[in-house]
């Protein structure tokens, strides 16, 4: 039997996540009148994932499980139902740490810096634009089936985390989703109590920067030091490969339209020449990782949004739509328009405009 310390120090490996976000799934499926047992068994999972929050699950398996639950229940907003019951406690030791930081900006910076100890299949990012902040959630391999309910759950959990950090007066200005809108957007409006934008460039909570200076209610400096020790011990045990770390950074830079070798080196604290040498030693290159990230993001946007080919090409940094079409045909053996027609989707695509405000 694990001691509390041993439990806290069990870490997700590359491409996995702690099972904590799934704790609410059995209750959600009961409410929807669906037997979860055979769905879980079909994914090769044990019921333990719902009982032990520190159990690790492959991120793609998480996506596949929620996709199967969406199909079985016929509920396209199932991710929202799963995520609405989560919050800072979902993050384990990291959640207790951020809840005891002095202000919201410190809490979010801590969350972003240490997300690896909870989730190694995606990453949060904070973008600041004038008086607007965007708390993003980017899935590294978002082409996985089921990434839509997973991102929906992540946004619902993020909302609850912000409420815990800021107090009940907080609410987002907008909530953005990269996927296309479902037929009924009412559950999204009801949960977030704010305008919801679909087919957006990124999945994010949008709120006023003034909230970042808010003192976290009930924060305790002694508890912060206590949980900082746990999180530091967890972080020290992480053995993320250099290539995986660089790839995650490439994806984040690519969606911000800043994916150059110099920008990547700056993010990693390296000189461009040093970065090139280390990538070569790892058997890869900046160009190869950039192309892989473009490939993954292209499949996600083609499958989950109704953005046109030219818009996707621009977002991925191509100089023209034709250059993107040629690259995609090399990857998949068919042009993007043909691939889009046959790609499976977790929700129906119901609009052809580049964006949709619900």
N, C-alpha and C positions, 0 to 999 in steps of 0.2 A: 504494500500500500504506500502511495506517495506521501511524503511530508509536504506541507504547504510550499516550502522552498523548492523542492524537486518538481512539484506541479507547476509552479510559476516559471521554472527554467526549462520546461519542455517547449521546444521551439518548432515552428513550421520550417520545413526545408524549402529549397527553391521551388517556386511554382505551387506552393500549398498555402493553406490558411487554417487558423484555429477554427474548430467547429462551433464556437460560441454563437455566431450569427444564425445558426440553424435551430437554436433552442426553441424558438417559437413555432417552427414548421409543423410539428404534430398537432398543436392546438388549432392552427390555421386550417389544416386539412380536415380536421374533425368538424370545424364550423362549416366547411364547404361540402361535407358529406362524402368524403373520399377516403378510402382505406390506404394509408401511407405504407403499410408493411410491404406489400408486393413491389411497390415502386422502389423502395429502399433496397430490397433484395435484388432487384434487377440491375441496380447500379453496383452490386457487389459490396455494399456497405453493411456495417453492423449498426444495431440500434444504439450502440455506445456513443455515436456521434451526437446524439441528442441528450445524452446524460453526462458527458464529460466535456466541458467547454474547451479544455486544453488538448483534446484529441485533434490530430492534424488530418486534413482532407485535401486531396489534390484540387487545385482551383478549377480545373476542367471538369472534375467530378462534381464539384459544387454547382457549376453551371448546368451540367447534364441533369443533375437531380432536380433543380428548379425548373428546367425546361420540361422534364417529364411530368412534374406536378402541375405545370400550366396546362399541358395537354390533357391530363386526366381530369382536372377540375373545370376546364374551360374558362378559367379566370385569368385574363391577360394581365391584371394588375396584382397578381399574387405576390410579386416581389415587395410591393408596398405593404401588404398585409404582414409579411414576414418581418420586414424592417421596422415597422412602427412599434414593435415591442422591444426593440433594441435600444442601446444608448451607450453611455460611457462604460458601464459594467461589461458590455460586450467585448471591450478591448482588454479585459483582464488587468494585469498590473499596470499596463500603459494607461488604461482608463483612470485608475486610481491616481496615477501620477499627474495627468493633465488636470484632474479635478482639484488638485492642490497646488497648482501654479498661481502666481499672483494676478495675472490678467489674461484676457482671451488671446492676445497675440502670442504671448509666451506659450500658452496651452497649445495653440495650433502649430507653432514652430516645433514644439516638442513632439506632437503627434506626427508631423511630417518626417522629422528626423529619425524617429524610432518605430515607424510603422512596420518595419521588417519583423519585429518581435511578435506581431499579430498576423500580418497579411503579407505574403510574398508573391502574390499574383497580381497585385495592383498597387497604385500609389496615390496618395493625396498630394495636392499642390495648392498653394495659396498665391493667387495673382492679384496685384493691386493696380487699379486704374483710376487715377484722380480720387474721387470720393467713393469708389465702388470696389468691393473685394469679391473675389470669386474663389470659393473652396471647391476645387475639382477632385474628381475620382476617376483615374485612368486605369483601365484594365490592360495589362501588358499584351495578352493575346485575346483581344476582344472579338475575334472571329469565332470563338467557341460558341456552340449552340447553348443558349441559356444565359448569355451575357446580359440580355435585356432585363430579366427579372433580378439578376444579381446587381446590376447598376441601380435599378429601382430600389432594391433593399438598402443598398449603400447610401443612397440619398435620404431615405427615410431615417436610417440610423444617424446620419450626419445631422439631420434636422434636430433630432433628439439630443445629440451631443451639444449642439449650439444652444439649445434651450437650457441645458444644464449649466453651461458655462456663462451664459448671459443673463439668465433669468427669464420668466414667462413673458416679458414684454418684447422679447426678440421675435422677429419674423423676417423671412427673406423678401427682397424686392422682387426677385424672379427665381424660378428653378428651371435649369436647362437640362435637356436630355438629348443625347446624340441620336437616339432611335426615333423612328417615325411615330406619330400619335396613334394610339389604339382607337377603336371606334367610339368608345366612351371615355372621355377625359375627366369625367366628374370625380372619380376617386382621387385623382392627382390634385385637383383643385381643393377638394375637401381636406386632404391631409396637410397640404402645404399652406393653404390660406393665402395664396399669392398667384400671380400669373405664371403659367407653365409654358415653356418654349420647347417644342419638339424639333427634330432635324437640326439641332444646334451644332455648333462646331465642337462643343465639349459638354460633358456631363458635370454640372456644378450647381452649388448654391450661390446665389448672388445677393449680397447684402451691403449695407453702408459701412465704410471703414471705421466710423466712429465707434462701432461695437468692439473693435479690437483693443481699445484702451479700457474696456470695462473690467472692473475687478471681479474675479471669479468668486461667487458666493460660497462662504464657508471654507475657503482655502486655508490649509494649515501647513505652515512651513516645516514643522517637524515631520508630518506625514509625507510631505513632498520629498524630504531627504531620505526617508525610509524607503519609499517606492522608487526613488531614483536609483538607490542601490540595487534593487531587484532588476530594474530595466537595464542598468549598465551591465550587470552580470549576464543578462540574457543577450545583450548586444555583443558582448565580448565573445560569446560562444557561436555567434553567427559565422559561417564560413561561405559567404557568397562568393562565387567565382568572379574574377575580374570581368570576363566577357558578359556575364549576366547583369552585373552592375552597370556596365557601359550601355548595354542594350536598353535597360530600363530608362536611362537618362536620354538616350537617343529618341525613344518614343515620346518622352515628355517635351523635348525640344522640337520635335517634328510637328506636334500639334500646336505649338506656339509660333511656328514659322521662323524658328531661329536655329535650325539644325545645320550648323557648319562645324567643321573640325575645330576651329578656334573657340566657338561657343561651347562645344562639348568639353574641350580641354579645360576651359575656365570653370565649368560646372564641377569637374572632377579634381580641380586643383593641380593640374599637370601642365607642362609645356606641350604644345602640339607635337613636337618631335618625339618627346618621351611617350606620349600617348600612342603615336603611330608604332613605336618600337614595341611597346607592351602588347598592343593588339596583334602585331606580327608574331610575337612570341606565343600568343594564345591561339594562333592559327587562323586569324581573321583580320578584318580591316574596317576602317570607318565606313568605306563605301558599301561593304557587304552588310554591315549592321544597319546602315541607313536604308538599303534596299529591302532588307527583311522587315524592318519596321514599316516601311511604305506598303509592302505587300500585305502585312497583317491589318494595317489600318484601312487600306483600300477595300479588302474583303468585308471588313466590318461596315464601312460606310455604304458600300454597294448593297449589302444584305439588309442593313437595319435602317437606312434612311432612303428618302426619295430624291436626294440631291442629284443634280445632273452630272454627267461625266466631266464637263469642263470645270464645274465648281469643285469636284473631288480632286481633279488634277491640280488646281490652284492651291487647295488646302494642303496637298502633299508636297508642294514645292516644285512641281513640274512647270516648265516654261510654256507648254502648250498641251492641249487635250490629246493631240496625236502622239506626243512623246509618252504620255501616260498610257494610252491605248497600246502602244507597241510594247512597253515594259510589262504591262499586265498580261498581254498575250504570251510573252515569253514565260511568265510565271505559271500561268494556268492553262496554256494551250488553246485559249479562246479569248476574244476581246471582252472587255468588261460588260458591255450591254448583254451579250449572250450569257455570260456567267451569272449575271444578276437574275435573268429569267428562270434559271434552274436552281438557284441557291435557296436553301431552306431558310425560313424565317420563323421567329418565335411569335411575332405578331404580324397582322396583315398590314401591308403598306397601303395607306389610304389617301395619300396626296402626292402631287408631283411638284410642289413648290419647294424651294430651297429651305424654307423655314415655316414653322407653324406655331402660332401663339394660341394657347387654350385659355 
